[in-house]
Amino acid sequence: MFPLIVDLKDKDVLVIGFGRVGKRKIKKLNEYGICPDVFSEGFEGGEDLFFNRVNKLNLKKYLLIIQASNDSKFNEKLKKSLDPKTLYVDCEKKDRSNAFFPASFLKSGISVSFSSFGKFPLLAKELKNSYEKSFSFSEEKLELLDILRKRTKNREDRYLLLEKGLEMESISSLRELIESLGEGDEA
């Protein structure tokens, strides 16, 4: 397994099942701007979720399929019918999966993820929760660091200045550092 961040916003994503697990997966996809197709026998609750209902499955069109059904026979049959190149998350039986949802959070434009590749999901969740509580970058500081990055053309200088900017606790000190560089090219 290789950790990878993939932009799925304009890709075909399917969630099968609309129970507790399916809704949790849809919510996580929504946090990242993804509106999946959902196939399920029932659609109770979930008014705060964004998704498209599908009545017939055309599995070949999906880049990612999330199996959130607890019907073992159906899940096994589905897995066997998939193209091996399809990314597949089986929430019932991890060894059928070739992709996993890491324990993750998105804060101030930064995505942080922890994964045990399905072996110890509670540990990954605990690490995520612990780190999320201590994550302390403000939106303003990240925006200023981005300006600093864009204004510094030389790669080595950029690294040193960003390192210095990250260590600064005061926003005003970071602003002064940026002003000392002049206008520069922010494109």
C-alpha positions in Angstrom: 0.0 0.0 0.0 1.1 3.5 -0.8 -0.3 6.7 0.8 -1.6 9.1 -1.8 -3.9 12.1 -1.9 -6.2 12.1 -4.9 -8.5 14.8 -6.2 -11.9 13.0 -6.6 -14.1 16.2 -7.0 -14.9 15.5 -10.7 -14.5 11.7 -10.5 -17.2 9.1 -10.3 -17.4 7.8 -6.8 -20.0 5.2 -5.5 -21.1 4.4 -2.0 -23.1 1.2 -1.6 -25.2 1.2 1.5 -26.8 4.1 3.5 -26.5 2.8 7.0 -24.4 4.2 9.8 -21.1 3.4 8.0 -22.3 4.5 4.6 -23.4 7.9 5.9 -20.1 8.4 7.7 -18.2 7.7 4.5 -20.5 10.1 2.6 -19.9 12.8 5.2 -16.2 12.4 4.9 -16.4 12.6 1.1 -18.6 15.8 1.4 -15.9 17.4 3.7 -13.6 17.3 0.7 -16.1 18.6 -1.8 -17.1 15.2 -3.2 -20.7 14.4 -4.0 -20.9 10.6 -4.5 -23.5 8.4 -6.1 -25.2 6.2 -3.6 -26.9 2.8 -4.1 -29.0 1.5 -1.3 -32.3 -0.2 -0.5 -33.3 2.5 1.9 -32.5 6.2 2.3 -33.7 7.1 5.9 -32.1 10.2 7.5 -29.0 11.8 6.1 -30.6 15.1 5.2 -27.3 17.0 5.9 -25.5 14.8 3.3 -24.9 15.6 -0.4 -25.2 12.7 -2.8 -26.9 11.4 -5.9 -29.3 8.4 -5.7 -28.7 5.7 -8.2 -31.1 2.8 -8.9 -29.0 0.7 -11.3 -25.3 -0.1 -10.9 -22.9 0.5 -13.7 -19.7 -0.4 -11.9 -17.4 0.2 -14.8 -17.9 4.0 -14.6 -16.6 4.4 -11.1 -13.0 5.2 -10.1 -13.7 4.5 -6.4 -16.4 2.2 -4.9 -17.0 2.2 -1.2 -18.9 -0.9 -0.1 -20.7 0.0 3.1 -23.1 -2.9 3.0 -23.1 -5.7 5.7 -24.4 -8.3 3.2 -21.4 -10.6 3.0 -22.6 -12.6 0.0 -23.4 -9.5 -2.0 -20.1 -7.9 -1.0 -18.0 -10.9 -2.1 -19.9 -11.2 -5.4 -19.5 -7.5 -6.0 -15.7 -7.6 -5.4 -15.3 -10.5 -7.9 -17.2 -8.6 -10.6 -15.0 -5.5 -10.3 -12.2 -4.5 -12.7 -9.0 -5.0 -10.7 -8.0 -1.3 -11.5 -11.1 0.0 -9.6 -10.2 1.4 -6.2 -12.4 -0.5 -3.7 -13.0 0.1 0.0 -14.8 -2.8 1.7 -16.0 -1.6 5.1 -17.1 -5.1 6.1 -13.9 -7.1 5.3 -10.7 -5.1 5.0 -8.8 -7.8 3.1 -11.1 -7.4 0.1 -10.0 -3.7 -0.1 -7.3 -2.2 -2.3 -7.8 1.3 -0.8 -8.6 2.6 2.7 -10.1 5.7 4.2 -7.4 7.1 6.6 -8.4 8.8 9.8 -8.1 12.4 8.7 -9.1 16.0 9.3 -9.1 19.1 7.2 -8.3 22.3 9.0 -7.2 25.7 7.6 -6.7 24.2 4.2 -4.4 21.5 5.6 -5.3 17.8 5.4 -3.7 15.5 8.0 -4.2 11.7 7.7 -3.3 8.7 9.8 -3.6 5.1 8.5 -2.8 1.6 9.7 -4.0 0.3 6.3 -7.0 -1.3 8.0 -5.0 -3.2 10.7 -5.6 -0.8 13.7 -8.2 1.7 12.8 -8.9 2.7 16.4 -5.2 3.6 16.8 -5.2 5.7 13.6 -8.4 7.5 14.9 -6.8 8.1 18.3 -3.7 9.6 16.7 -5.9 11.8 14.5 -7.9 13.0 17.4 -4.8 13.8 19.5 -3.1 15.7 16.7 -6.3 17.5 15.7 -6.6 18.9 19.2 -3.0 20.3 19.1 -3.2 21.6 15.5 -2.7 25.4 16.0 -2.2 27.1 12.6 -4.5 29.9 12.0 -5.9 30.7 8.5 -4.2 34.1 8.6 -0.8 32.6 9.4 -1.2 30.0 6.6 -2.2 32.8 4.1 0.8 34.9 5.1 3.1 31.8 4.7 1.7 31.4 1.3 2.5 35.0 0.4 6.0 34.5 1.7 6.3 31.3 -0.4 5.1 33.1 -3.6 7.4 36.2 -3.1 10.6 34.1 -2.7 11.8 33.0 -6.1 15.0 31.2 -5.0 14.2 27.7 -3.8 16.9 27.6 -1.0 15.9 31.1 0.3 12.2 30.1 0.2 12.9 27.0 2.4 14.9 29.0 4.9 12.3 31.9 5.0 9.4 29.5 5.3 11.1 27.7 8.1 11.7 31.0 9.9 8.1 32.0 9.3 6.8 28.8 10.7 8.7 29.3 13.9 7.4 32.9 14.4 4.6 33.0 17.0 3.6 36.6 16.2 1.5 37.4 13.1 2.9 40.9 13.1 6.5 39.6 12.9 5.5 37.4 10.0 4.0 40.5 8.3 7.2 42.4 8.9 9.3 39.6 7.3 7.0 39.7 4.2 7.2 43.5 4.0 11.0 43.3 4.2 11.0 41.3 0.9 9.1 44.0 -1.0 6.2 43.4 -3.3 7.7 40.5 -5.4 5.6 38.4 -7.7 2.7 36.6 -6.0 1.6 34.7 -9.1 
